[in-house]
Amino acid sequence: VQLQASGGGLVQPGGSLRLSCAASGSIFSTAVMAWYRAAPGAQRELVAAITAGSSTNYADSVKGRFTISRDNAKNTVYLQMSSLKPEDTAVYYCRANVLGQLFYWGQGTLVTVSS
Protein backbone atom coordinates (compact mmCIF):
# COMPACT_ATOMS: atom_id res chain seq x y z
CA VAL A 1 0.00 0.00 0.00
CA GLN A 2 1.30 3.43 -0.91
CA LEU A 3 -0.08 6.77 0.20
CA GLN A 4 0.59 9.93 -1.78
CA ALA A 5 -0.17 13.20 -0.01
CA SER A 6 -0.48 16.50 -1.84
CA GLY A 7 -1.96 19.97 -1.58
CA GLY A 8 0.38 21.68 0.87
CA GLY A 9 1.78 25.13 0.33
CA LEU A 10 2.08 28.66 1.63
CA VAL A 11 -1.12 30.38 2.73
CA GLN A 12 -1.88 33.56 4.64
CA PRO A 13 -3.51 33.46 8.07
CA GLY A 14 -7.25 33.06 7.67
CA GLY A 15 -6.85 31.27 4.36
CA SER A 16 -7.79 27.78 3.26
CA LEU A 17 -6.13 24.72 1.78
CA ARG A 18 -7.28 21.25 0.87
CA LEU A 19 -4.96 18.30 1.32
CA SER A 20 -5.43 15.05 -0.55
CA CYS A 21 -4.05 11.60 0.11
CA ALA A 22 -4.42 9.00 -2.61
CA ALA A 23 -3.99 5.35 -1.70
CA SER A 24 -2.99 2.45 -3.88
CA GLY A 25 -4.15 -1.07 -3.16
CA SER A 26 -7.48 -2.59 -2.26
CA ILE A 27 -7.59 -1.87 1.47
CA PHE A 28 -8.68 1.73 1.36
CA SER A 29 -12.42 1.25 1.78
CA THR A 30 -11.96 -0.71 5.02
CA ALA A 31 -9.15 1.37 6.52
CA VAL A 32 -9.38 4.07 9.15
CA MET A 33 -7.73 7.05 7.51
CA ALA A 34 -6.15 9.87 9.44
CA TRP A 35 -4.16 13.04 9.09
CA TYR A 36 -1.31 13.79 11.46
CA ARG A 37 1.00 16.75 11.59
CA ALA A 38 4.44 17.52 12.92
CA ALA A 39 5.33 21.12 13.64
CA PRO A 40 9.01 22.11 13.78
CA GLY A 41 10.51 20.75 16.97
CA ALA A 42 7.29 19.04 18.02
CA GLN A 43 6.03 15.48 18.06
CA ARG A 44 3.64 14.20 15.46
CA GLU A 45 0.05 14.66 16.55
CA LEU A 46 -3.30 13.43 15.34
CA VAL A 47 -5.31 16.08 13.49
CA ALA A 48 -8.36 14.17 12.27
CA ALA A 49 -9.51 10.64 11.53
CA ILE A 50 -12.32 9.04 9.58
CA THR A 51 -13.54 5.46 9.80
CA ALA A 52 -14.69 3.23 6.99
CA GLY A 53 -18.24 4.25 7.91
CA SER A 54 -17.26 7.93 7.77
CA SER A 55 -17.39 8.62 11.49
CA THR A 56 -14.94 11.40 12.27
CA ASN A 57 -12.98 12.80 15.14
CA TYR A 58 -10.78 15.88 15.42
CA ALA A 59 -8.14 17.36 17.62
CA ASP A 60 -9.58 20.13 19.76
CA SER A 61 -7.25 22.64 18.14
CA VAL A 62 -8.84 22.15 14.69
CA LYS A 63 -12.49 21.50 15.52
CA GLY A 64 -14.76 23.77 13.53
CA ARG A 65 -11.95 24.72 11.13
CA PHE A 66 -10.87 21.44 9.52
CA THR A 67 -13.00 18.79 7.83
CA ILE A 68 -11.85 15.28 6.96
CA SER A 69 -13.66 13.33 4.26
CA ARG A 70 -13.10 10.32 2.04
CA ASP A 71 -14.03 9.18 -1.43
CA ASN A 72 -13.81 5.40 -1.55
CA ALA A 73 -14.36 5.36 -5.31
CA LYS A 74 -11.17 7.39 -5.72
CA ASN A 75 -9.26 5.79 -2.82
CA THR A 76 -8.66 9.29 -1.53
CA VAL A 77 -8.97 11.05 1.81
CA TYR A 78 -9.15 14.82 2.08
CA LEU A 79 -8.49 17.42 4.73
CA GLN A 80 -10.21 20.73 4.11
CA MET A 81 -8.51 23.36 6.24
CA SER A 82 -10.06 26.77 6.81
CA SER A 83 -9.33 29.77 9.02
CA LEU A 84 -5.71 28.70 9.08
CA LYS A 85 -3.45 30.01 11.82
CA PRO A 86 0.34 30.28 11.99
CA GLU A 87 0.29 27.49 14.57
CA ASP A 88 -1.13 25.16 11.91
CA THR A 89 2.24 25.30 10.16
CA ALA A 90 3.54 21.73 9.99
CA VAL A 91 4.27 18.79 7.77
CA TYR A 92 1.00 16.93 7.34
CA TYR A 93 0.98 13.15 6.96
CA CYS A 94 -1.79 10.77 6.07
CA ARG A 95 -2.00 7.33 7.62
CA ALA A 96 -3.99 4.20 6.89
CA ASN A 97 -4.91 1.88 9.74
CA VAL A 98 -5.98 -1.55 8.56
CA LEU A 99 -7.79 -3.54 11.25
CA GLY A 100 -5.58 -2.02 13.90
CA GLN A 101 -2.71 -4.22 12.78
CA LEU A 102 -1.19 -2.67 9.68
CA PHE A 103 -0.25 0.99 9.47
CA TYR A 104 0.90 2.87 6.38
CA TRP A 105 2.19 6.42 6.16
CA GLY A 106 2.34 8.89 3.32
CA GLN A 107 5.41 11.01 2.67
CA GLY A 108 4.10 14.27 4.14
CA THR A 109 3.18 17.61 2.66
CA LEU A 110 4.29 20.94 4.09
CA VAL A 111 1.73 23.56 5.08
CA THR A 112 3.07 27.01 5.95
CA VAL A 113 0.74 29.66 7.32
CA SER A 114 2.41 33.03 7.21
CA SER A 115 1.84 36.58 6.06
Backbone as CSV, one residue per row, in Angstrom:
resi,resn,N_x,N_y,N_z,CA_x,CA_y,CA_z,C_x,C_y,C_z
1,VAL,0.849,-1.198,0.000,0.000,0.000,0.000,0.878,1.238,0.000
2,GLN,0.573,2.158,-0.872,1.297,3.434,-0.913,0.305,4.577,-0.767
3,LEU,0.732,5.581,-0.013,-0.083,6.773,0.196,0.664,7.969,-0.353
4,GLN,-0.016,8.754,-1.152,0.594,9.934,-1.776,-0.178,11.171,-1.346
5,ALA,0.457,11.973,-0.491,-0.174,13.203,-0.006,0.202,14.377,-0.894
6,SER,-0.727,15.307,-1.036,-0.478,16.498,-1.837,-1.374,17.628,-1.355
7,GLY,-1.099,18.837,-1.862,-1.959,19.974,-1.577,-1.390,20.998,-0.615
8,GLY,-0.224,20.725,-0.047,0.376,21.684,0.866,0.879,22.912,0.133
9,GLY,1.254,23.910,0.918,1.784,25.128,0.326,1.799,26.250,1.332
10,LEU,2.029,27.444,0.807,2.079,28.659,1.628,0.726,29.369,1.541
11,VAL,0.177,29.706,2.697,-1.116,30.382,2.734,-1.086,31.434,3.831
12,GLN,-1.816,32.498,3.637,-1.878,33.557,4.644,-2.805,33.162,5.785
13,PRO,-2.579,33.712,6.959,-3.511,33.464,8.070,-4.947,33.788,7.664
14,GLY,-5.863,32.906,8.059,-7.254,33.055,7.672,-7.613,32.382,6.370
15,GLY,-6.613,31.903,5.652,-6.848,31.272,4.364,-7.231,29.810,4.481
16,SER,-7.361,29.177,3.327,-7.794,27.777,3.261,-6.884,26.972,2.347
17,LEU,-6.815,25.684,2.626,-6.126,24.715,1.784,-6.873,23.398,1.873
18,ARG,-6.758,22.603,0.821,-7.283,21.247,0.867,-6.165,20.262,0.566
19,LEU,-5.935,19.370,1.504,-4.959,18.305,1.322,-5.659,17.061,0.791
20,SER,-4.924,16.317,-0.020,-5.432,15.054,-0.545,-4.423,13.955,-0.264
21,CYS,-4.916,12.766,-0.079,-4.054,11.598,0.114,-4.655,10.453,-0.690
22,ALA,-3.951,10.071,-1.741,-4.417,8.999,-2.612,-3.729,7.696,-2.219
23,ALA,-4.518,6.643,-2.117,-3.990,5.348,-1.697,-4.030,4.351,-2.841
24,SER,-2.982,3.578,-2.938,-2.992,2.453,-3.878,-3.440,1.216,-3.122
25,GLY,-3.763,0.160,-3.829,-4.151,-1.071,-3.162,-5.636,-1.161,-2.906
26,SER,-6.058,-2.301,-2.390,-7.479,-2.593,-2.264,-8.021,-2.421,-0.851
27,ILE,-7.171,-1.925,0.067,-7.588,-1.874,1.471,-8.269,-0.581,1.858
28,PHE,-8.270,0.383,0.974,-8.681,1.726,1.357,-10.067,1.758,1.972
29,SER,-11.026,1.108,1.346,-12.418,1.251,1.785,-12.654,0.717,3.192
30,THR,-11.789,-0.148,3.682,-11.957,-0.707,5.024,-11.027,-0.077,6.056
31,ALA,-10.157,0.805,5.618,-9.152,1.375,6.520,-9.672,2.614,7.238
32,VAL,-9.204,2.791,8.459,-9.381,4.068,9.146,-8.292,4.988,8.616
33,MET,-8.694,6.102,8.073,-7.733,7.049,7.506,-7.591,8.238,8.445
34,ALA,-6.393,8.760,8.524,-6.151,9.865,9.441,-5.114,10.816,8.876
35,TRP,-5.188,12.035,9.351,-4.161,13.038,9.091,-3.460,13.353,10.409
36,TYR,-2.153,13.367,10.352,-1.309,13.789,11.456,-0.486,14.981,10.990
37,ARG,0.097,15.666,11.952,1.003,16.746,11.587,2.151,16.808,12.574
38,ALA,3.264,17.325,12.095,4.443,17.516,12.922,4.951,18.924,12.687
39,ALA,4.795,19.761,13.696,5.329,21.117,13.636,6.827,21.071,13.930
40,PRO,7.564,22.089,13.505,9.008,22.112,13.785,9.307,21.951,15.270
41,GLY,10.122,20.972,15.591,10.515,20.747,16.973,9.474,20.077,17.832
42,ALA,8.366,19.651,17.242,7.289,19.038,18.018,7.045,17.609,17.563
43,GLN,6.373,16.854,18.417,6.028,15.481,18.059,4.847,15.463,17.091
44,ARG,4.764,14.381,16.365,3.645,14.200,15.455,2.362,14.050,16.276
45,GLU,1.309,14.724,15.834,0.046,14.664,16.554,-1.096,14.368,15.595
46,LEU,-2.128,13.733,16.129,-3.305,13.435,15.343,-4.101,14.713,15.100
47,VAL,-4.490,14.924,13.849,-5.307,16.079,13.490,-6.767,15.668,13.333
48,ALA,-6.997,14.618,12.534,-8.357,14.169,12.270,-8.311,12.740,11.760
49,ALA,-9.404,12.025,11.990,-9.507,10.642,11.527,-10.913,10.375,11.031
50,ILE,-11.015,9.410,10.124,-12.319,9.036,9.582,-12.353,7.521,9.405
51,THR,-13.408,6.911,9.894,-13.537,5.460,9.802,-14.075,5.057,8.437
52,ALA,-14.134,3.740,8.232,-14.691,3.230,6.987,-16.151,3.652,6.819
53,GLY,-16.840,3.818,7.940,-18.235,4.251,7.912,-18.416,5.752,7.952
54,SER,-17.290,6.464,7.822,-17.258,7.933,7.773,-17.571,8.626,9.091
55,SER,-17.388,7.924,10.202,-17.386,8.624,11.494,-16.075,9.367,11.620
56,THR,-16.133,10.555,12.209,-14.943,11.400,12.270,-14.626,11.829,13.696
57,ASN,-13.358,12.135,13.914,-12.980,12.802,15.145,-11.832,13.757,14.840
58,TYR,-11.727,14.786,15.671,-10.779,15.877,15.422,-10.044,16.250,16.700
59,ALA,-8.842,16.740,16.516,-8.137,17.364,17.618,-8.883,18.635,18.018
60,ASP,-8.870,18.945,19.292,-9.585,20.133,19.764,-9.105,21.395,19.059
61,SER,-7.837,21.429,18.721,-7.254,22.637,18.137,-7.760,22.929,16.733
62,VAL,-8.378,21.940,16.076,-8.836,22.152,14.694,-10.342,22.014,14.542
63,LYS,-11.039,21.664,15.608,-12.493,21.504,15.521,-13.150,22.781,15.036
64,GLY,-14.060,22.627,14.084,-14.762,23.772,13.532,-14.010,24.466,12.412
65,ARG,-12.746,24.093,12.195,-11.951,24.721,11.132,-11.556,23.715,10.053
66,PHE,-11.315,22.479,10.451,-10.872,21.441,9.518,-11.979,20.413,9.330
67,THR,-12.037,19.852,8.128,-12.997,18.792,7.828,-12.299,17.662,7.090
68,ILE,-12.414,16.452,7.628,-11.855,15.282,6.964,-12.988,14.565,6.229
69,SER,-12.674,14.077,5.042,-13.664,13.331,4.260,-12.937,12.286,3.424
70,ARG,-13.702,11.369,2.863,-13.096,10.323,2.042,-13.985,10.028,0.853
71,ASP,-13.339,9.611,-0.216,-14.029,9.177,-1.426,-13.510,7.775,-1.737
72,ASN,-14.283,6.769,-1.371,-13.814,5.399,-1.549,-13.687,5.019,-3.026
73,ALA,-14.466,5.651,-3.877,-14.363,5.357,-5.308,-13.028,5.825,-5.877
74,LYS,-12.457,6.850,-5.260,-11.171,7.395,-5.717,-10.026,6.993,-4.811
75,ASN,-10.313,6.185,-3.775,-9.263,5.790,-2.821,-8.520,7.011,-2.272
76,THR,-9.270,8.035,-1.934,-8.660,9.291,-1.531,-9.318,9.838,-0.268
77,VAL,-8.490,10.358,0.623,-8.975,11.050,1.805,-8.542,12.506,1.709
78,TYR,-9.382,13.386,2.179,-9.145,14.821,2.076,-9.116,15.466,3.461
79,LEU,-8.431,16.583,3.535,-8.488,17.419,4.726,-8.689,18.855,4.247
80,GLN,-9.899,19.345,4.440,-10.211,20.733,4.115,-9.875,21.589,5.326
81,MET,-8.962,22.521,5.141,-8.507,23.359,6.242,-8.921,24.807,5.982
82,SER,-9.603,25.396,6.932,-10.064,26.774,6.806,-9.625,27.566,8.032
83,SER,-9.714,28.880,7.920,-9.329,29.769,9.019,-7.966,29.382,9.572
84,LEU,-7.043,29.179,8.674,-5.714,28.705,9.077,-4.985,29.727,9.927
85,LYS,-4.214,29.189,10.879,-3.447,30.010,11.816,-1.968,29.682,11.667
86,PRO,-1.102,30.585,12.054,0.335,30.283,11.986,0.701,28.994,12.736
87,GLU,-0.005,28.704,13.798,0.294,27.488,14.567,-0.132,26.212,13.859
88,ASP,-0.816,26.332,12.725,-1.133,25.158,11.907,0.041,24.777,11.002
89,THR,1.070,25.594,10.972,2.241,25.301,10.156,2.876,23.985,10.602
90,ALA,3.017,23.057,9.667,3.542,21.734,9.986,3.660,20.926,8.702
91,VAL,4.334,19.801,8.822,4.272,18.790,7.772,3.082,17.899,8.105
92,TYR,2.201,17.717,7.142,0.998,16.928,7.337,1.174,15.558,6.668
93,TYR,0.837,14.528,7.419,0.985,13.151,6.957,-0.376,12.453,6.984
94,CYS,-0.614,11.615,5.991,-1.787,10.768,6.074,-1.361,9.367,6.502
95,ARG,-2.274,8.680,7.135,-1.999,7.328,7.623,-3.211,6.451,7.399
96,ALA,-2.951,5.223,7.017,-3.991,4.205,6.890,-3.814,3.174,7.994
97,ASN,-4.892,2.878,8.666,-4.910,1.876,9.737,-5.825,0.741,9.287
98,VAL,-5.213,-0.409,9.048,-5.983,-1.550,8.557,-6.183,-2.538,9.698
99,LEU,-7.383,-2.593,10.197,-7.792,-3.543,11.247,-6.948,-3.408,12.503
100,GLY,-6.372,-2.258,12.710,-5.579,-2.015,13.896,-4.275,-2.801,13.937
101,GLN,-3.904,-3.380,12.815,-2.713,-4.224,12.783,-1.670,-3.767,11.782
102,LEU,-2.099,-3.136,10.715,-1.188,-2.666,9.683,-1.357,-1.162,9.546
103,PHE,-0.220,-0.462,9.531,-0.247,0.993,9.465,0.657,1.451,8.334
104,TYR,0.145,2.348,7.525,0.896,2.866,6.383,0.890,4.387,6.439
105,TRP,2.046,4.970,6.122,2.189,6.422,6.163,2.492,6.973,4.779
106,GLY,1.957,8.152,4.509,2.341,8.890,3.325,3.611,9.674,3.594
107,GLN,4.109,10.353,2.584,5.414,11.008,2.671,5.366,12.383,3.314
108,GLY,4.204,12.956,3.518,4.104,14.265,4.140,4.033,15.389,3.124
109,THR,3.264,16.403,3.481,3.178,17.609,2.657,3.223,18.816,3.585
110,LEU,4.031,19.804,3.214,4.287,20.942,4.093,3.222,22.017,3.926
111,VAL,2.666,22.436,5.044,1.735,23.562,5.082,2.379,24.682,5.888
112,THR,2.490,25.839,5.278,3.066,27.006,5.947,2.035,28.117,5.963
113,VAL,1.706,28.579,7.162,0.735,29.660,7.318,1.489,30.892,7.790
114,SER,1.594,31.853,6.910,2.408,33.028,7.213,1.990,34.179,6.316
115,SER,2.112,35.379,6.864,1.841,36.576,6.060,3.124,37.114,5.453
